[in-house]
Amino acid sequence: MKYTALTILTLSAAILVGCNEEKAAINANTEATKDAIDDQKAAVDVAAENATKQTDIDAIVFKANIEADKVAAQAQLDADKIKADADATAERARVDAEKQ
């Protein structure tokens, strides 16, 4: 009878230790999963921040291109205006020359 009680006590202790080890493994697995998720969240934050910065840079470049196109168009219109004035002056000179 002494040995039976001791055997039951030993088996109970082994079961409890086994359960504690399983619980510890479950807890460790849960923590590892949470850490991996936190790492993924951090990576998403970094990617979003980089995308936002790139979008800001792209907007600056786009605005600069629009401004450059505007300046080029205005310069072309100014040149056309000067050419029109020169053509008119030449035409007036031609008319004056014909009258003489």
The first five atom37 places (N, CA, C, CB, O) and aatype in JSON, in Angstrom:
{
  "aatype": [12, 11, 18, 16, 0, 10, 16, 9, 10, 16, 10, 15, 0, 0, 9, 10, 19, 7, 4, 2, 6, 6, 11, 0, 0, 9, 2, 0, 2, 16, 6, 0, 16, 11, 3, 0, 9, 3, 3, 5, 11, 0, 0, 19, 3, 19, 0, 0, 6, 2, 0, 16, 11, 5, 16, 3, 9, 3, 0, 9, 19, 13, 11, 0, 2, 9, 6, 0, 3, 11, 19, 0, 0, 5, 0, 5, 10, 3, 0, 3, 11, 9, 11, 0, 3, 0, 3, 0, 16, 0, 6, 1, 0, 1, 19, 3, 0, 6, 11, 5],
  "atom_mask": [
    [1, 1, 1, 1, 1],
    [1, 1, 1, 1, 1],
    [1, 1, 1, 1, 1],
    [1, 1, 1, 1, 1],
    [1, 1, 1, 1, 1],
    [1, 1, 1, 1, 1],
    [1, 1, 1, 1, 1],
    [1, 1, 1, 1, 1],
    [1, 1, 1, 1, 1],
    [1, 1, 1, 1, 1],
    [1, 1, 1, 1, 1],
    [1, 1, 1, 1, 1],
    [1, 1, 1, 1, 1],
    [1, 1, 1, 1, 1],
    [1, 1, 1, 1, 1],
    [1, 1, 1, 1, 1],
    [1, 1, 1, 1, 1],
    [1, 1, 1, 0, 1],
    [1, 1, 1, 1, 1],
    [1, 1, 1, 1, 1],
    [1, 1, 1, 1, 1],
    [1, 1, 1, 1, 1],
    [1, 1, 1, 1, 1],
    [1, 1, 1, 1, 1],
    [1, 1, 1, 1, 1],
    [1, 1, 1, 1, 1],
    [1, 1, 1, 1, 1],
    [1, 1, 1, 1, 1],
    [1, 1, 1, 1, 1],
    [1, 1, 1, 1, 1],
    [1, 1, 1, 1, 1],
    [1, 1, 1, 1, 1],
    [1, 1, 1, 1, 1],
    [1, 1, 1, 1, 1],
    [1, 1, 1, 1, 1],
    [1, 1, 1, 1, 1],
    [1, 1, 1, 1, 1],
    [1, 1, 1, 1, 1],
    [1, 1, 1, 1, 1],
    [1, 1, 1, 1, 1],
    [1, 1, 1, 1, 1],
    [1, 1, 1, 1, 1],
    [1, 1, 1, 1, 1],
    [1, 1, 1, 1, 1],
    [1, 1, 1, 1, 1],
    [1, 1, 1, 1, 1],
    [1, 1, 1, 1, 1],
    [1, 1, 1, 1, 1],
    [1, 1, 1, 1, 1],
    [1, 1, 1, 1, 1],
    [1, 1, 1, 1, 1],
    [1, 1, 1, 1, 1],
    [1, 1, 1, 1, 1],
    [1, 1, 1, 1, 1],
    [1, 1, 1, 1, 1],
    [1, 1, 1, 1, 1],
    [1, 1, 1, 1, 1],
    [1, 1, 1, 1, 1],
    [1, 1, 1, 1, 1],
    [1, 1, 1, 1, 1],
    [1, 1, 1, 1, 1],
    [1, 1, 1, 1, 1],
    [1, 1, 1, 1, 1],
    [1, 1, 1, 1, 1],
    [1, 1, 1, 1, 1],
    [1, 1, 1, 1, 1],
    [1, 1, 1, 1, 1],
    [1, 1, 1, 1, 1],
    [1, 1, 1, 1, 1],
    [1, 1, 1, 1, 1],
    [1, 1, 1, 1, 1],
    [1, 1, 1, 1, 1],
    [1, 1, 1, 1, 1],
    [1, 1, 1, 1, 1],
    [1, 1, 1, 1, 1],
    [1, 1, 1, 1, 1],
    [1, 1, 1, 1, 1],
    [1, 1, 1, 1, 1],
    [1, 1, 1, 1, 1],
    [1, 1, 1, 1, 1],
    [1, 1, 1, 1, 1],
    [1, 1, 1, 1, 1],
    [1, 1, 1, 1, 1],
    [1, 1, 1, 1, 1],
    [1, 1, 1, 1, 1],
    [1, 1, 1, 1, 1],
    [1, 1, 1, 1, 1],
    [1, 1, 1, 1, 1],
    [1, 1, 1, 1, 1],
    [1, 1, 1, 1, 1],
    [1, 1, 1, 1, 1],
    [1, 1, 1, 1, 1],
    [1, 1, 1, 1, 1],
    [1, 1, 1, 1, 1],
    [1, 1, 1, 1, 1],
    [1, 1, 1, 1, 1],
    [1, 1, 1, 1, 1],
    [1, 1, 1, 1, 1],
    [1, 1, 1, 1, 1],
    [1, 1, 1, 1, 1]
  ],
  "atom_positions": [
    [[0.81, -1.17, 0.0], [0.0, 0.0, 0.0], [0.87, 1.25, 0.0], [-0.93, -0.01, 1.19], [0.55, 2.26, -0.63]],
    [[2.0, 1.15, 0.73], [2.91, 2.27, 0.75], [3.4, 2.58, -0.66], [4.08, 1.99, 1.68], [3.47, 3.74, -1.06]],
    [[3.73, 1.56, -1.38], [4.26, 1.76, -2.72], [3.2, 2.25, -3.68], [4.87, 0.46, -3.23], [3.51, 2.98, -4.62]],
    [[1.96, 1.88, -3.46], [0.87, 2.32, -4.33], [0.68, 3.83, -4.18], [-0.45, 1.57, -3.99], [0.54, 4.54, -5.18]],
    [[0.67, 4.32, -2.97], [0.5, 5.75, -2.73], [1.68, 6.52, -3.31], [0.35, 6.04, -1.22], [1.52, 7.58, -3.92]],
    [[2.87, 5.97, -3.11], [4.06, 6.63, -3.65], [4.02, 6.64, -5.18], [5.34, 5.93, -3.15], [4.41, 7.63, -5.79]],
    [[3.57, 5.57, -5.78], [3.47, 5.5, -7.24], [2.45, 6.51, -7.75], [3.09, 4.08, -7.69], [2.71, 7.21, -8.74]],
    [[1.31, 6.59, -7.09], [0.27, 7.55, -7.5], [0.8, 8.98, -7.36], [-1.02, 7.37, -6.64], [0.58, 9.82, -8.23]],
    [[1.48, 9.25, -6.26], [2.05, 10.57, -6.04], [3.1, 10.9, -7.11], [2.68, 10.65, -4.64], [3.14, 12.03, -7.59]],
    [[3.92, 9.96, -7.48], [4.95, 10.17, -8.49], [4.33, 10.41, -9.87], [5.89, 8.95, -8.54], [4.76, 11.29, -10.61]],
    [[3.32, 9.63, -10.2], [2.62, 9.81, -11.48], [1.92, 11.16, -11.55], [1.6, 8.68, -11.7], [1.93, 11.83, -12.58]],
    [[1.31, 11.56, -10.42], [0.64, 12.86, -10.38], [1.64, 14.0, -10.58], [-0.11, 13.04, -9.04], [1.37, 14.96, -11.3]],
    [[2.78, 13.88, -9.94], [3.82, 14.9, -10.08], [4.32, 14.95, -11.52], [4.99, 14.63, -9.11], [4.55, 16.03, -12.07]],
    [[4.5, 13.78, -12.14], [4.97, 13.73, -13.53], [3.95, 14.36, -14.47], [5.25, 12.27, -13.94], [4.31, 15.06, -15.42]],
    [[2.67, 14.1, -14.22], [1.61, 14.68, -15.05], [1.59, 16.2, -14.9], [0.21, 14.08, -14.66], [1.48, 16.93, -15.88]],
    [[1.71, 16.68, -13.65], [1.72, 18.12, -13.4], [2.92, 18.79, -14.07], [1.73, 18.41, -11.9], [2.79, 19.86, -14.65]],
    [[4.08, 18.15, -13.98], [5.27, 18.7, -14.62], [5.08, 18.71, -16.13], [6.54, 17.89, -14.23], [5.45, 19.67, -16.8]],
    [[4.52, 17.64, -16.66], [4.26, 17.56, -18.1], [3.28, 18.64, -18.55], [0.0, 0.0, 0.0], [3.48, 19.25, -19.6]],
    [[2.25, 18.88, -17.77], [1.27, 19.92, -18.09], [1.91, 21.29, -18.04], [0.08, 19.85, -17.11], [1.67, 22.14, -18.9]],
    [[2.74, 21.51, -17.04], [3.41, 22.8, -16.93], [4.34, 23.03, -18.12], [4.2, 22.88, -15.61], [4.45, 24.15, -18.63]],
    [[5.01, 21.97, -18.55], [5.89, 22.1, -19.71], [5.08, 22.42, -20.97], [6.72, 20.81, -19.92], [5.49, 23.25, -21.78]],
    [[3.93, 21.77, -21.12], [3.06, 22.04, -22.27], [2.55, 23.48, -22.23], [1.88, 21.05, -22.31], [2.52, 24.17, -23.24]],
    [[2.15, 23.92, -21.03], [1.66, 25.29, -20.88], [2.79, 26.29, -21.18], [1.11, 25.52, -19.45], [2.55, 27.32, -21.81]],
    [[3.98, 25.99, -20.73], [5.11, 26.87, -21.0], [5.4, 26.92, -22.51], [6.37, 26.39, -20.23], [5.7, 27.99, -23.05]],
    [[5.29, 25.78, -23.17], [5.51, 25.74, -24.62], [4.43, 26.54, -25.34], [5.54, 24.29, -25.13], [4.72, 27.25, -26.3]],
    [[3.19, 26.41, -24.89], [2.09, 27.17, -25.48], [2.31, 28.66, -25.29], [0.73, 26.75, -24.86], [2.13, 29.45, -26.22]],
    [[2.7, 29.04, -24.09], [2.96, 30.46, -23.8], [4.11, 30.99, -24.64], [3.26, 30.65, -22.31], [4.04, 32.1, -25.17]],
    [[5.17, 30.19, -24.78], [6.31, 30.62, -25.58], [5.9, 30.78, -27.05], [7.48, 29.61, -25.46], [6.31, 31.73, -27.71]],
    [[5.09, 29.85, -27.56], [4.61, 29.92, -28.94], [3.73, 31.16, -29.13], [3.83, 28.64, -29.3], [3.84, 31.84, -30.15]],
    [[2.87, 31.43, -28.16], [2.0, 32.61, -28.24], [2.82, 33.89, -28.26], [1.02, 32.63, -27.05], [2.54, 34.8, -29.04]],
    [[3.83, 33.97, -27.41], [4.68, 35.16, -27.36], [5.45, 35.33, -28.67], [5.66, 35.07, -26.18], [5.62, 36.45, -29.17]],
    [[5.93, 34.21, -29.23], [6.65, 34.28, -30.5], [5.72, 34.78, -31.61], [7.25, 32.9, -30.87], [6.13, 35.58, -32.46]],
    [[4.5, 34.31, -31.61], [3.52, 34.75, -32.61], [3.23, 36.24, -32.45], [2.21, 33.95, -32.48], [3.18, 36.97, -33.44]],
    [[3.05, 36.68, -31.22], [2.79, 38.1, -30.97], [3.98, 38.96, -31.41], [2.49, 38.34, -29.47], [3.79, 40.02, -32.0]],
    [[5.19, 38.5, -31.12], [6.38, 39.23, -31.53], [6.47, 39.32, -33.06], [7.64, 38.56, -30.96], [6.83, 40.37, -33.6]],
    [[6.16, 38.23, -33.73], [6.19, 38.24, -35.2], [5.16, 39.21, -35.76], [5.94, 36.82, -35.75], [5.44, 39.92, -36.73]],
    [[3.98, 39.24, -35.16], [2.94, 40.18, -35.6], [3.38, 41.62, -35.35], [1.6, 39.9, -34.86], [3.19, 42.48, -36.21]],
    [[3.98, 41.87, -34.19], [4.48, 43.22, -33.9], [5.55, 43.63, -34.91], [5.06, 43.29, -32.47], [5.58, 44.78, -35.34]],
    [[6.43, 42.7, -35.29], [7.45, 42.98, -36.3], [6.82, 43.31, -37.64], [8.41, 41.79, -36.44], [7.27, 44.22, -38.34]],
    [[5.77, 42.58, -38.0], [5.07, 42.84, -39.26], [4.4, 44.21, -39.23], [4.03, 41.75, -39.54], [4.41, 44.94, -40.22]],
    [[3.81, 44.55, -38.09], [3.18, 45.87, -37.96], [4.21, 46.97, -38.12], [2.46, 46.0, -36.6], [3.94, 47.98, -38.76]],
    [[5.37, 46.79, -37.53], [6.44, 47.78, -37.66], [6.88, 47.9, -39.11], [7.64, 47.41, -36.76], [7.14, 49.01, -39.59]],
    [[6.98, 46.79, -39.81], [7.37, 46.82, -41.22], [6.32, 47.55, -42.06], [7.58, 45.39, -41.75], [6.67, 48.29, -42.98]],
    [[5.06, 47.33, -41.75], [3.98, 48.03, -42.47], [4.07, 49.53, -42.21], [2.59, 47.49, -42.04], [3.89, 50.33, -43.13]],
    [[4.35, 49.92, -40.98], [4.49, 51.34, -40.64], [5.64, 51.97, -41.42], [4.72, 51.52, -39.14], [5.5, 53.06, -41.96]],
    [[6.77, 51.28, -41.49], [7.93, 51.8, -42.22], [7.61, 51.92, -43.71], [9.17, 50.89, -42.01], [7.95, 52.91, -44.35]],
    [[6.96, 50.9, -44.26], [6.61, 50.93, -45.69], [5.64, 52.08, -45.98], [5.98, 49.59, -46.12], [5.78, 52.76, -47.0]],
    [[4.68, 52.3, -45.11], [3.73, 53.4, -45.31], [4.43, 54.74, -45.22], [2.59, 53.33, -44.27], [4.14, 55.65, -45.99]],
    [[5.35, 54.88, -44.28], [6.1, 56.13, -44.14], [6.95, 56.39, -45.38], [6.99, 56.08, -42.88], [7.02, 57.52, -45.87]],
    [[7.6, 55.35, -45.88], [8.42, 55.5, -47.1], [7.55, 55.85, -48.3], [9.2, 54.2, -47.37], [7.93, 56.68, -49.12]],
    [[6.39, 55.22, -48.41], [5.49, 55.51, -49.52], [4.99, 56.96, -49.44], [4.29, 54.54, -49.52], [4.86, 57.63, -50.47]],
    [[4.71, 57.43, -48.23], [4.27, 58.81, -48.06], [5.37, 59.78, -48.47], [3.85, 59.07, -46.6], [5.1, 60.77, -49.16]],
    [[6.59, 59.5, -48.06], [7.72, 60.36, -48.45], [7.9, 60.37, -49.96], [9.02, 59.89, -47.77], [8.11, 61.43, -50.55]],
    [[7.81, 59.2, -50.59], [7.97, 59.12, -52.03], [6.85, 59.87, -52.74], [8.0, 57.65, -52.49], [7.1, 60.53, -53.75]],
    [[5.64, 59.8, -52.22], [4.52, 60.52, -52.8], [4.75, 62.02, -52.71], [3.2, 60.14, -52.11], [4.46, 62.76, -53.66]],
    [[5.27, 62.48, -51.58], [5.59, 63.91, -51.43], [6.64, 64.34, -52.44], [6.07, 64.2, -50.0], [6.53, 65.4, -53.04]],
    [[7.66, 63.52, -52.63], [8.72, 63.83, -53.6], [8.14, 63.86, -55.01], [9.87, 62.78, -53.51], [8.44, 64.76, -55.79]],
    [[7.3, 62.87, -55.33], [6.69, 62.83, -56.66], [5.83, 64.07, -56.91], [5.83, 61.56, -56.81], [5.83, 64.6, -58.02]],
    [[5.12, 64.52, -55.89], [4.28, 65.71, -56.03], [5.14, 66.94, -56.3], [3.42, 65.92, -54.77], [4.78, 67.79, -57.12]],
    [[6.26, 67.05, -55.61], [7.16, 68.19, -55.83], [7.68, 68.18, -57.27], [8.34, 68.15, -54.82], [7.72, 69.22, -57.93]],
    [[8.09, 67.01, -57.75], [8.6, 66.88, -59.12], [7.49, 67.23, -60.12], [9.13, 65.45, -59.37], [7.73, 67.94, -61.09]],
    [[6.3, 66.72, -59.88], [5.17, 66.98, -60.77], [4.87, 68.48, -60.84], [3.93, 66.21, -60.3], [4.66, 69.02, -61.93]],
    [[4.85, 69.14, -59.69], [4.6, 70.58, -59.66], [5.71, 71.34, -60.39], [4.49, 71.08, -58.22], [5.44, 72.3, -61.11]],
    [[6.95, 70.91, -60.2], [8.07, 71.56, -60.89], [7.95, 71.4, -62.4], [9.41, 70.98, -60.39], [8.24, 72.34, -63.14]],
    [[7.53, 70.24, -62.85], [7.35, 70.02, -64.29], [6.23, 70.9, -64.84], [7.04, 68.54, -64.57], [6.34, 71.44, -65.94]],
    [[5.16, 71.04, -64.08], [4.06, 71.92, -64.51], [4.56, 73.36, -64.62], [2.86, 71.84, -63.51], [4.27, 74.05, -65.6]],
    [[5.31, 73.8, -63.62], [5.84, 75.16, -63.64], [6.8, 75.34, -64.83], [6.57, 75.48, -62.31], [6.78, 76.38, -65.49]],
    [[7.64, 74.36, -65.09], [8.57, 74.44, -66.22], [7.81, 74.51, -67.55], [9.53, 73.23, -66.23], [8.18, 75.28, -68.44]],
    [[6.75, 73.72, -67.68], [5.94, 73.76, -68.89], [5.29, 75.13, -69.07], [4.85, 72.66, -68.85], [5.22, 75.66, -70.18]],
    [[4.82, 75.7, -67.96], [4.2, 77.02, -68.0], [5.21, 78.08, -68.46], [3.62, 77.4, -66.62], [4.91, 78.9, -69.32]],
    [[6.4, 78.04, -67.89], [7.44, 79.01, -68.25], [7.83, 78.85, -69.73], [8.69, 78.83, -67.35], [8.02, 79.84, -70.43]],
    [[7.95, 77.62, -70.18], [8.3, 77.37, -71.58], [7.21, 77.88, -72.51], [8.55, 75.87, -71.83], [7.5, 78.49, -73.54]],
    [[5.95, 77.64, -72.16], [4.84, 78.1, -73.0], [4.8, 79.62, -73.04], [3.5, 77.55, -72.46], [4.58, 80.21, -74.1]],
    [[5.01, 80.26, -71.89], [5.01, 81.72, -71.86], [6.17, 82.28, -72.69], [5.1, 82.23, -70.41], [6.0, 83.29, -73.38]],
    [[7.32, 81.65, -72.62], [8.46, 82.1, -73.41], [8.16, 81.96, -74.9], [9.72, 81.3, -73.04], [8.51, 82.84, -75.69]],
    [[7.53, 80.87, -75.28], [7.17, 80.68, -76.69], [6.17, 81.74, -77.13], [6.59, 79.27, -76.91], [6.28, 82.28, -78.23]],
    [[5.18, 82.05, -76.28], [4.2, 83.08, -76.61], [4.85, 84.45, -76.71], [3.09, 83.11, -75.57], [4.5, 85.24, -77.59]],
    [[5.81, 84.73, -75.82], [6.54, 86.0, -75.9], [7.32, 86.08, -77.21], [7.5, 86.16, -74.69], [7.34, 87.12, -77.86]],
    [[7.95, 84.98, -77.6], [8.69, 84.94, -78.87], [7.75, 85.14, -80.05], [9.45, 83.61, -79.01], [8.08, 85.85, -81.0]],
    [[6.56, 84.5, -80.0], [5.58, 84.68, -81.07], [5.13, 86.13, -81.16], [4.37, 83.76, -80.84], [4.93, 86.66, -82.25]],
    [[4.97, 86.76, -80.02], [4.55, 88.16, -79.98], [5.62, 89.05, -80.62], [4.27, 88.61, -78.52], [5.31, 89.93, -81.43]],
    [[6.88, 88.82, -80.25], [7.98, 89.6, -80.82], [8.06, 89.37, -82.34], [9.33, 89.22, -80.15], [8.28, 90.31, -83.1]],
    [[7.87, 88.13, -82.77], [7.9, 87.81, -84.2], [6.76, 88.53, -84.91], [7.8, 86.28, -84.42], [6.95, 89.06, -86.0]],
    [[5.57, 88.55, -84.31], [4.43, 89.24, -84.92], [4.73, 90.73, -85.07], [3.15, 89.03, -84.09], [4.42, 91.33, -86.09]],
    [[5.33, 91.31, -84.03], [5.7, 92.73, -84.12], [6.73, 92.95, -85.23], [6.27, 93.23, -82.76], [6.63, 93.91, -85.99]],
    [[7.72, 92.06, -85.31], [8.75, 92.19, -86.35], [8.14, 92.04, -87.73], [9.86, 91.14, -86.14], [8.5, 92.78, -88.65]],
    [[7.22, 91.08, -87.9], [6.55, 90.89, -89.18], [5.75, 92.13, -89.55], [5.63, 89.65, -89.14], [5.75, 92.57, -90.71]],
    [[5.06, 92.7, -88.57], [4.27, 93.91, -88.83], [5.17, 95.07, -89.22], [3.42, 94.29, -87.6], [4.85, 95.83, -90.14]],
    [[6.28, 95.21, -88.53], [7.23, 96.28, -88.86], [7.78, 96.09, -90.27], [8.39, 96.31, -87.83], [7.9, 97.05, -91.03]],
    [[8.12, 94.86, -90.62], [8.63, 94.57, -91.96], [7.56, 94.86, -93.01], [9.1, 93.11, -92.06], [7.86, 95.4, -94.07]],
    [[6.33, 94.5, -92.73], [5.24, 94.73, -93.68], [5.0, 96.23, -93.87], [3.94, 94.04, -93.2], [4.78, 96.68, -94.99]],
    [[5.05, 97.02, -92.77], [4.9, 98.47, -92.87], [6.04, 99.07, -93.7], [4.86, 99.11, -91.46], [5.83, 99.98, -94.51]],
    [[7.24, 98.56, -93.48], [8.39, 99.06, -94.25], [8.24, 98.74, -95.72], [9.7, 98.47, -93.71], [8.59, 99.56, -96.58]],
    [[7.72, 97.56, -96.02], [7.49, 97.18, -97.41], [6.47, 98.11, -98.06], [7.0, 95.72, -97.49], [6.66, 98.56, -99.18]],
    [[5.37, 98.38, -97.32], [4.33, 99.27, -97.84], [4.9, 100.66, -98.07], [3.12, 99.33, -96.86], [4.63, 101.28, -99.1]],
    [[5.69, 101.14, -97.12], [6.31, 102.47, -97.27], [7.25, 102.48, -98.47], [7.08, 102.86, -95.98], [7.3, 103.48, -99.2]],
    [[7.97, 101.41, -98.69], [8.9, 101.34, -99.81], [8.17, 101.33, -101.13], [9.78, 100.11, -99.69], [8.64, 101.9, -102.11]],
    [[7.01, 100.67, -101.16], [6.23, 100.62, -102.4], [5.67, 101.99, -102.75], [5.08, 99.6, -102.27], [5.54, 102.33, -103.93]],
    [[5.34, 102.79, -101.74], [4.76, 104.11, -101.97], [5.81, 105.04, -102.57], [4.21, 104.7, -100.65], [5.45, 105.98, -103.28]],
    [[7.02, 104.83, -102.33], [8.05, 105.73, -102.81], [8.5, 105.38, -104.15], [9.21, 105.76, -101.91], [9.37, 106.05, -104.71]]
  ]
}
